[in-house]
Amino acid sequence: MRACVAWNVFLANRDDRSHSSMTLCPARLEPTFSPRPWGSFSLGPFFPEMSKLAEQIGEAWMTGSDCRFAGGPFAGRKLGEAWPAMPPEWTGTLAKRADSFPLLVKFIFSEDKLSVQVHPDDEYATRHERAAGGRGKTEMWYAVQSRPGAEVLVGLHADITLEKFKRAIADGTAEDCLLHVPLRAGDAVFVPAGTAHTIGAGLVLCEIQQHSDITYRVYDYNRRDAKGKARELHVEKALDVIRFGPQKGGKVDPVRVRRDSITKTYYAACPYFAAEKWEFGNRIETATSPEHFELLIFLEGRGTLQWGAERTEYGPAQVWMIPAALGEYHVAPDADASPGPASGTSLLRTYVPSDLAEYSHQLREQGVSEKESSRVIHP
Ligand SMILES: [Zn+2]
């Protein structure tokens, strides 16, 4: 990435330093890849350099603490180290910088199905998982690719009680207690903390979630690794946090707004993240909010990000952090990147919303009724 020189911000002297300056520019993060027993030997064509792998890779972490910045003022530094040192012009004025980076973006490559699992909420994680960061996990999945018949299982059938579920775990039939959700490319699923779930085979998902790695596995199909070892289960904690009775979340019925040459699809907004898809064929103009940084997750298309007099190139399977105080910027798809009706760029945009009332207000301004927006807002 080219050096960013145009946008120097002079910060007020907060801790007795005279003036410090910090360049503002979109900054790409390098992924880290994690082997998983259910993963794939090829992440192509999404990551073309990752086909023909020696081991099964299940997850590409795009904003993990160990992901390094590819450019910008934090080039070469890990996100987990850079975040606490970032000024509000980068993080946003409302960011809680004392906590770790708030958003975890991953791509999941499921060659086989994942274990049946659940994540705790913030309250439970604060009480029981301090050493693991103390943060719960609400998540959303966006299906990037899907083999025919692929599905996820999300939430429990209405008649499943704690007793029934315990028995099912003991019998090896926990999967039968979950609701089947067929997934096609472009579908999204909202999975609030406490929702039992698993991801089926044949999917490439983009996961947007609270930055937490706390998973309670209840059933792993008695799988063994190459050394004959089973993965650890956490049944007791899982049963503490699983929601029985009426379920929340599930497949998203998104809100779509078409305006000029851009289509915006709103999937979910909760206190932890808002997530939407932008699809466009021509250069668009947009602007950041000083209150929060945003992440652009490029799915398809190549082009340039342009701000001030600067520009840099983007491509698929890249995640860029856009600093909160960047202000106005443009995303310009290459004219000849992918000819045909599907030409142009599609990206997911995610950020920590300042306030859900304000979010709903923004949708209303785009002509979305309150009834419609209530489908995607999870207070
Ligand atoms: Zn999960």
Boltz pocket constraint, residues with backbone or C-beta under 6 A from the ligand:
constraints:
  - pocket:
      binder: B
      contacts: [[A, 117], [A, 119], [A, 139], [A, 197]]
      max_distance: 6.0
